[in-house]
Amino acid sequence: MREFIVEADGGSRGNPGPAGYGSVVIDAATGETLAEAAEYIGVATNNVAEYRGLIAGLKAARALDPSASIRVRMDSKLVVEQMSGRWKIKHPDMKPLAAEAARILPPSQVTYEWIPREQNKHADRLANEAMDAGKRGEQWSPSASTAELDTRSARSAAPDPSGPPGDATAGAARVRAAMSGTVPSDAQGAAAPRQGRGELRDQPPTAGTPKTPGSPSSGGAAAKAEADVRAARNVATTAPSTGWGSTPDMGAPATFVLLRHGETPLTPQKRFSGSGGSDPSLSDVGRDQAERAATALAARGTIQAIVASPLTRTRQTAAAVAARLGLDVTVEDGLRETDFGAWEGMTFAEVRDRYPDDLNAWLASPKAEPTGGGESFEATAGRMAITRDKLIAAYAGRTVLLVTHVTPIKTLVRLAIGAPPESLFRMELSAASLSAVAYYADGNASLRLFNDTSHLR
């Protein structure tokens, strides 16, 4: 049985805003790119665009070989967990899309795997190209590097598009048909095979161009490839940069200023203090830290809203800042600390003495739970990803203070820079410290660290 890897992504410049998706089908045995698909879908959310990318990728894989085993790789934790059946699908916009994706191939043929954003660059690039093309009022076209390879190969060996289709030609036809909702026979709708890298792409026609790539009226494969080069160069010169180098048309990012709560009696003793413990209040030191944080944030003058975890120490810290800034505090349950189960209130040494096997497992795997049914770091990351996306949508273009805890802040930082789960153990986050993450309309994030509490004491 053949095995395909489907990598898919989607993005929205505004969430919701102008959106597009990209997907690629790869031969798992050879690493060869077999098909690409991308489309500008109008105004939609990130999650809708991600699901549309998944659907397009699965359809393209089915068109190439409906019996193949499919390994889906995406950097959307939400889509991966929902399609794997581990998370419930509650949002009304997601349910029909998830159902459509599930119907494309038998569930036994498809597995899902989360990957960091930097490992999903191919699909991400296609999604951004689709959004760029949509902004210009055009359809998506391939990238310059691939198009130039195709141009050289077409010039050296342009096949007769009217000849009998081979496997690659038939595959291209099936992919385009899958995208349009029809299934032609092997002799219908075939495009000229690409010789350079054997890559096949879904190529929607644009206004003023021939209807069918490779048809006699198109001028042959060489003319088509030349057109691809011109379109791709247009994409390359207009695609916006990301992060701190974003162009003005990206708009203001949603900026989360992350404030860890002030000290509690448990903090200096370095005891586990999560959402399942005694819910301690701030100590005298912690209250002083909260007041100093409020003074520092008032001096900056950039905070437009305050959102806090429901636990007492974060609400007290947030209240001190809110009183100084004249803002209300919104409580968000998703910002709560990890539940450390039976370890709540213990020091690391005490846990090591009482539960050595559980502690070793927890240190070795983000999937391991603390003793007594606590929350794994993997579960925390999933919760934080959902909370992040929810807050980005609610506070697009604004600067928001999130008053939360060690693990949620470390997790937001880790996700922003694409660091592995074990990086959580390599971060130090002092009480009442500040850091910030800016989320841009293209889905990228930039991290600012000023984890220095010297000015707060």
C-alpha positions as CSV (number, residue, x, y, z in Angstrom):
1,M,0.0,0.0,0.0
2,R,1.3,3.5,-0.9
3,E,1.7,6.0,1.9
4,F,1.2,9.7,1.4
5,I,1.9,12.6,3.8
6,V,-0.6,15.4,3.6
7,E,0.7,18.7,5.1
8,A,-2.0,21.4,5.3
9,D,-2.3,24.9,6.7
10,G,-4.6,27.9,6.6
11,G,-4.5,31.5,7.7
12,S,-6.6,34.6,8.1
13,R,-5.3,38.2,8.1
14,G,-7.6,39.5,10.8
15,N,-9.1,36.3,12.2
16,P,-11.7,36.7,10.8
17,G,-10.3,38.4,7.7
18,P,-9.1,37.6,4.2
19,A,-8.2,33.9,4.4
20,G,-6.6,31.2,2.4
21,Y,-5.3,27.6,2.7
22,G,-2.5,25.6,1.3
23,S,-1.9,21.8,1.2
24,V,0.7,19.5,-0.3
25,V,0.7,15.7,-0.9
26,I,4.1,14.0,-0.5
27,D,5.2,10.5,-1.3
28,A,6.2,9.1,2.1
29,A,8.7,6.7,0.6
30,T,10.6,9.1,-1.6
31,G,9.8,12.5,-0.2
32,E,8.6,13.6,-3.6
33,T,6.0,16.3,-3.9
34,L,3.0,14.8,-5.8
35,A,0.4,17.6,-5.6
36,E,-0.2,21.1,-4.3
37,A,-3.4,23.0,-3.7
38,A,-4.1,26.5,-2.5
39,E,-7.1,28.8,-2.6
40,Y,-8.2,32.2,-1.4
41,I,-11.5,31.7,0.4
42,G,-12.6,35.2,1.2
43,V,-13.3,36.3,4.8
44,A,-13.0,33.5,7.3
45,T,-11.2,32.6,10.6
46,N,-7.9,30.8,10.9
47,N,-9.6,27.6,12.0
48,V,-12.0,27.5,9.1
49,A,-9.0,28.1,6.7
50,E,-7.1,25.3,8.4
51,Y,-10.0,22.9,8.0
52,R,-10.4,23.9,4.3
53,G,-6.7,23.2,3.8
54,L,-7.1,19.7,5.3
55,I,-10.1,18.9,3.1
56,A,-8.2,20.0,0.0
57,G,-5.2,17.9,0.9
58,L,-7.3,14.8,1.6
59,K,-9.1,15.2,-1.6
60,A,-5.9,15.6,-3.5
61,A,-4.5,12.4,-1.9
62,R,-7.7,10.5,-2.7
63,A,-7.5,11.6,-6.3
64,L,-4.0,10.3,-6.6
65,D,-4.7,6.9,-4.9
66,P,-7.9,6.2,-3.0
67,S,-6.4,3.2,-1.3
68,A,-3.3,4.9,0.0
69,S,-2.5,5.3,3.7
70,I,-2.5,9.0,4.7
71,R,-0.5,10.6,7.4
72,V,-1.8,14.2,8.0
73,R,0.7,16.6,9.5
74,M,-0.5,20.0,10.6
75,D,0.6,22.7,13.1
76,S,-3.0,23.3,14.2
77,K,-3.4,21.5,17.5
78,L,-7.1,22.2,17.3
79,V,-7.7,20.4,14.0
80,V,-5.3,17.5,14.8
81,E,-6.9,16.8,18.2
82,Q,-10.5,17.2,16.9
83,M,-10.0,15.0,13.9
84,S,-8.2,12.4,16.1
85,G,-11.3,12.3,18.3
86,R,-9.6,13.5,21.4
87,W,-11.2,16.9,21.6
88,K,-14.9,17.6,21.1
89,I,-16.0,19.8,18.3
90,K,-18.3,22.5,19.7
91,H,-18.1,25.4,17.3
92,P,-20.9,25.4,14.7
93,D,-18.5,26.5,11.9
94,M,-16.2,23.6,12.6
95,K,-18.7,20.7,12.8
96,P,-19.6,20.5,9.1
97,L,-16.0,21.0,8.0
98,A,-14.8,18.2,10.3
99,A,-17.6,16.0,9.1
100,E,-16.7,16.7,5.4
101,A,-13.0,15.9,6.1
102,A,-13.9,12.6,7.9
103,R,-16.0,11.4,4.9
104,I,-13.3,11.8,2.3
105,L,-11.4,8.6,3.2
106,P,-12.1,5.7,5.6
107,P,-10.9,6.7,9.0
108,S,-8.7,3.6,9.2
109,Q,-6.6,5.0,6.3
110,V,-5.9,8.4,8.0
111,T,-3.8,9.3,11.0
112,Y,-3.1,12.8,12.4
113,E,0.1,14.3,13.7
114,W,0.8,17.7,15.2
115,I,4.1,19.4,14.0
116,P,5.7,22.7,14.9
117,R,5.0,25.6,12.6
118,E,8.5,25.6,11.2
119,Q,8.0,22.1,9.9
120,N,4.9,23.1,8.0
121,K,6.5,25.8,5.9
122,H,5.5,24.3,2.5
123,A,1.8,24.4,3.3
124,D,2.1,27.8,5.1
125,R,3.8,29.3,2.0
126,L,1.0,28.1,-0.2
127,A,-1.6,29.5,2.1
128,N,0.1,32.9,2.1
129,E,0.5,32.8,-1.7
130,A,-3.2,32.2,-2.0
131,M,-4.0,35.1,0.3
132,D,-1.6,37.4,-1.6
133,A,-3.2,36.4,-4.9
134,G,-6.7,37.0,-3.4
135,K,-5.6,40.5,-2.3
136,R,-4.7,41.2,-6.0
137,G,-8.0,39.8,-7.2
138,E,-6.2,36.8,-8.8
139,Q,-6.1,33.1,-8.4
140,W,-3.2,31.3,-6.7
141,S,-0.2,30.3,-8.8
142,P,2.9,28.3,-7.9
143,S,6.1,29.7,-6.4
144,A,8.9,31.1,-8.5
145,S,11.4,28.4,-7.6
146,T,9.2,25.6,-8.7
147,A,7.9,27.4,-11.8
148,E,11.4,28.1,-13.0
149,L,12.4,24.5,-12.7
150,D,9.3,23.6,-14.7
151,T,10.2,26.2,-17.3
152,R,13.6,24.7,-17.9
153,S,12.2,21.1,-18.1
154,A,9.4,22.2,-20.4
155,R,11.8,23.8,-22.8
156,S,13.9,20.8,-23.0
157,A,11.2,18.1,-23.2
158,A,7.8,19.6,-23.8
159,P,5.4,16.6,-24.3
160,D,2.5,16.5,-26.7
161,P,-0.5,17.4,-24.4
162,S,-2.9,15.5,-26.6
163,G,-1.0,12.2,-26.2
164,P,-2.0,9.3,-24.0
165,P,-1.8,10.2,-20.3
166,G,0.7,8.5,-18.1
167,D,0.5,8.0,-14.4
168,A,1.6,11.6,-13.5
169,T,-0.7,13.1,-16.1
170,A,-3.7,11.1,-14.8
171,G,-2.8,12.0,-11.3
172,A,-2.8,15.7,-12.1
173,A,-6.3,15.3,-13.7
174,R,-7.6,13.5,-10.7
175,V,-6.3,16.2,-8.3
176,R,-7.9,19.1,-10.3
177,A,-11.1,17.1,-10.6
178,A,-11.1,16.4,-6.9
179,M,-10.8,20.2,-6.2
180,S,-13.7,20.9,-8.5
181,G,-15.9,18.1,-7.2
182,T,-15.8,15.9,-10.4
183,V,-14.0,12.7,-11.1
184,P,-12.9,12.4,-14.8
185,S,-11.7,9.2,-16.4
186,D,-7.9,8.8,-17.0
187,A,-8.3,10.1,-20.5
188,Q,-10.2,13.3,-19.6
189,G,-8.9,16.6,-18.2
190,A,-5.2,15.6,-18.3
191,A,-2.5,18.2,-18.0
192,A,1.0,17.9,-19.5
193,P,3.3,16.1,-17.0
194,R,5.9,18.2,-15.3
195,Q,9.3,16.7,-16.0
196,G,11.6,18.7,-13.7
197,R,10.6,17.4,-10.3
198,G,7.5,15.3,-11.1
199,E,5.3,17.8,-9.1
200,L,1.6,18.1,-9.9
201,R,-0.4,21.1,-9.0
202,D,-4.0,22.2,-8.8
203,Q,-4.0,25.2,-11.2
204,P,-7.3,27.2,-11.2
205,P,-7.6,29.2,-14.4
206,T,-7.4,33.0,-14.1
207,A,-9.2,35.6,-16.2
208,G,-7.6,36.1,-19.6
209,T,-5.7,32.8,-19.6
210,P,-6.5,29.6,-21.4
211,K,-9.1,27.4,-19.7
212,T,-7.1,24.2,-19.5
213,P,-3.4,24.1,-18.9
214,G,-1.7,22.1,-21.6
215,S,-4.6,22.3,-24.1
216,P,-3.7,23.2,-27.8
217,S,-5.0,26.8,-27.3
218,S,-2.6,27.3,-24.4
219,G,0.6,27.4,-26.5
220,G,2.0,24.2,-25.0
221,A,3.7,23.4,-21.7
222,A,6.5,25.9,-22.3
223,A,4.1,28.8,-22.7
224,K,2.3,27.6,-19.6
225,A,5.5,27.4,-17.6
226,E,6.5,30.9,-18.7
227,A,3.2,32.2,-17.5
228,D,3.8,30.4,-14.1
229,V,7.2,32.2,-13.8
230,R,5.7,35.6,-14.4
231,A,2.8,35.0,-11.9
232,A,5.2,33.6,-9.3
233,R,7.6,36.5,-9.6
234,N,4.6,38.8,-9.0
235,V,3.9,36.8,-5.8
236,A,7.5,37.0,-4.7
237,T,7.6,40.8,-5.1
238,T,4.3,41.5,-3.3
239,A,4.3,38.9,-0.5
240,P,4.5,40.6,2.9
241,S,7.2,39.9,5.4
242,T,6.2,38.6,8.8
243,G,6.9,39.3,12.5
244,W,8.7,42.5,13.4
245,G,9.3,43.2,9.7
246,S,5.7,43.1,8.7
247,T,4.5,45.6,6.2
248,P,1.9,48.3,7.3
249,D,-0.9,46.5,5.5
250,M,-0.6,43.6,8.0
251,G,-2.3,45.9,10.5
252,A,-1.6,46.2,14.2
253,P,-0.9,42.8,15.9
254,A,-2.8,41.4,18.9
255,T,-0.2,41.9,21.6
256,F,-0.4,39.9,24.8
257,V,1.6,41.3,27.7
258,L,2.1,38.4,30.0
259,L,2.2,39.1,33.7
260,R,2.9,36.3,36.2
261,H,1.0,36.9,39.4
262,G,2.9,38.1,42.5
263,E,4.3,35.8,45.2
264,T,2.1,33.6,47.4
265,P,3.3,31.9,50.6
266,L,4.1,28.9,48.4
267,T,6.2,30.7,45.8
268,P,9.5,31.2,47.7
269,Q,9.3,27.6,48.9
270,K,9.0,26.4,45.3
271,R,6.0,24.3,46.0
272,F,3.7,23.0,43.2
273,S,0.8,25.4,43.1
274,G,-1.7,24.7,40.3
275,S,-5.4,24.9,39.7
276,G,-6.2,21.9,41.8
277,G,-4.6,23.0,45.1
278,S,-5.4,25.4,48.0
279,D,-5.7,28.5,45.7
280,P,-3.5,30.7,47.9
281,S,-3.7,34.5,48.1
282,L,-0.9,36.9,47.5
283,S,1.6,37.4,50.3
284,D,2.7,40.8,51.5
285,V,5.6,40.6,49.1
286,G,3.2,39.5,46.3
287,R,0.9,42.5,46.9
288,D,3.9,44.8,46.8
289,Q,5.0,43.2,43.5
290,A,1.5,43.6,42.1
291,E,1.5,47.3,42.9
292,R,4.9,47.8,41.4
293,A,3.8,46.0,38.3
294,A,0.8,48.3,38.1
295,T,3.1,51.4,38.3
296,A,5.3,50.1,35.6
297,L,2.4,49.2,33.3
298,A,0.8,52.6,33.9
299,A,4.0,54.3,32.9
300,R,4.1,52.4,29.6
301,G,0.5,53.4,28.9
302,T,-0.1,50.7,26.3
303,I,-2.5,48.3,28.0
304,Q,-6.1,48.5,26.6
305,A,-7.7,45.5,28.3
306,I,-7.0,43.1,31.2
307,V,-7.8,39.4,31.2
308,A,-7.0,37.2,34.2
309,S,-7.0,33.5,35.3
310,P,-9.8,32.7,37.7
311,L,-7.5,31.8,40.5
312,T,-7.2,34.1,43.5
313,R,-3.6,35.2,43.2
314,T,-4.0,36.2,39.5
315,R,-7.3,38.1,40.2
316,Q,-5.6,40.0,43.0
317,T,-2.7,40.9,40.9
318,A,-5.0,41.9,38.0
319,A,-7.1,44.0,40.4
320,A,-4.1,46.0,41.5
321,V,-3.2,46.8,37.8
322,A,-6.8,47.5,36.9
323,A,-7.2,50.0,39.7
324,R,-4.2,51.9,38.5
325,L,-5.2,51.9,34.8
326,G,-8.9,52.4,35.3
327,L,-9.8,49.2,33.5
328,D,-12.1,46.2,34.2
329,V,-10.8,42.7,34.5
330,T,-12.2,39.9,32.4
331,V,-11.8,36.4,33.8
332,E,-10.8,33.6,31.4
333,D,-10.8,30.1,32.6
334,G,-8.4,29.0,29.9
335,L,-5.6,30.9,31.6
336,R,-5.7,28.8,34.8
337,E,-2.5,27.1,35.9
338,T,-1.9,23.4,35.2
339,D,-3.5,21.0,37.7
340,F,-0.7,19.1,39.5
341,G,-2.9,16.5,41.1
342,A,-1.5,14.9,44.2
343,W,1.6,17.0,43.9
344,E,-0.2,20.2,44.9
345,G,1.5,21.9,47.8
346,M,4.6,19.7,47.7
347,T,8.2,20.6,46.8
348,F,10.0,18.9,44.0
349,A,12.1,16.9,46.5
350,E,8.9,15.7,48.3
351,V,7.4,14.5,45.0
352,R,10.6,12.7,44.1
353,D,10.6,10.9,47.4
354,R,6.9,9.9,47.3
355,Y,6.3,9.4,43.6
356,P,9.6,8.8,41.9
357,D,8.3,6.8,38.9
358,D,5.5,9.2,38.2
359,L,7.9,12.2,38.4
360,N,10.4,10.5,36.0
361,A,7.6,9.8,33.6
362,W,6.4,13.4,33.8
363,L,9.9,14.8,33.2
364,A,10.3,12.5,30.2
365,S,7.1,13.0,28.4
366,P,4.6,16.0,27.9
367,K,1.8,13.4,27.8
368,A,2.5,12.1,31.3
369,E,0.1,13.4,34.0
370,P,1.0,14.2,37.6
371,T,0.0,11.6,40.2
372,G,-3.7,11.5,40.9
373,G,-5.1,12.6,37.6
374,G,-3.4,16.0,37.2
375,E,-3.1,17.7,33.8
376,S,-0.3,16.8,31.4
377,F,1.7,19.5,29.7
378,E,0.3,18.3,26.4
379,A,-3.2,18.9,27.6
380,T,-2.2,22.3,28.9
381,A,-0.7,23.2,25.5
382,G,-3.9,22.2,23.8
383,R,-6.0,24.3,26.2
384,M,-3.6,27.3,25.8
385,A,-3.7,27.1,22.0
386,I,-7.5,27.3,22.0
387,T,-7.5,30.2,24.6
388,R,-4.8,32.0,22.6
389,D,-6.9,31.8,19.4
390,K,-10.0,32.9,21.2
391,L,-8.3,35.9,22.7
392,I,-6.5,36.9,19.4
393,A,-10.0,37.0,17.7
394,A,-11.5,39.0,20.6
395,Y,-8.6,41.5,20.8
396,A,-7.3,41.8,17.3
397,G,-5.1,44.9,16.9
398,R,-5.1,45.6,20.6
399,T,-2.6,45.3,23.5
400,V,-4.0,43.1,26.3
401,L,-2.5,42.3,29.7
402,L,-2.9,38.6,30.5
403,V,-2.4,37.9,34.2
404,T,-1.7,34.2,34.5
405,H,0.7,31.6,35.8
406,V,4.1,30.0,35.1
407,T,3.0,27.1,32.9
408,P,0.5,29.1,30.7
409,I,3.1,31.8,30.1
410,K,5.8,29.4,29.3
411,T,3.5,27.5,27.0
412,L,2.4,30.6,25.1
413,V,6.1,31.5,24.7
414,R,7.0,28.0,23.5
415,L,4.2,27.9,21.0
416,A,5.1,31.4,19.7
417,I,8.7,30.3,18.9
418,G,8.0,26.7,17.9
419,A,10.1,25.3,20.7
420,P,9.7,21.6,21.8
421,P,7.7,20.7,25.0
422,E,10.9,20.0,26.9
423,S,11.8,23.7,26.6
424,L,9.3,24.3,29.5
425,F,11.9,22.9,31.9
426,R,14.6,25.3,30.5
427,M,12.7,28.6,31.2
428,E,12.8,30.6,34.4
429,L,9.9,32.8,35.2
430,S,10.0,35.0,38.3
431,A,7.0,36.2,40.2
432,A,5.4,39.4,38.8
433,S,7.7,39.2,35.7
434,L,6.6,40.5,32.3
435,S,7.0,39.3,28.7
436,A,5.0,39.8,25.6
437,V,4.0,38.1,22.4
438,A,2.7,39.9,19.3
439,Y,0.4,37.9,17.0
440,Y,0.2,39.2,13.4
441,A,-2.5,38.8,10.8
442,D,-0.5,36.3,8.8
443,G,-0.4,33.9,11.7
444,N,3.2,34.6,12.8
445,A,4.2,35.7,16.3
446,S,7.1,37.7,17.7
447,L,8.3,37.3,21.2
448,R,9.6,40.1,23.5
449,L,11.2,39.2,26.8
450,F,11.7,41.6,29.7
451,N,11.7,38.9,32.4
452,D,13.4,41.2,34.9
453,T,11.7,41.9,38.3
454,S,14.4,44.2,39.6
455,H,12.1,47.2,39.0
456,L,9.2,45.6,40.8
457,R,10.9,45.2,44.2
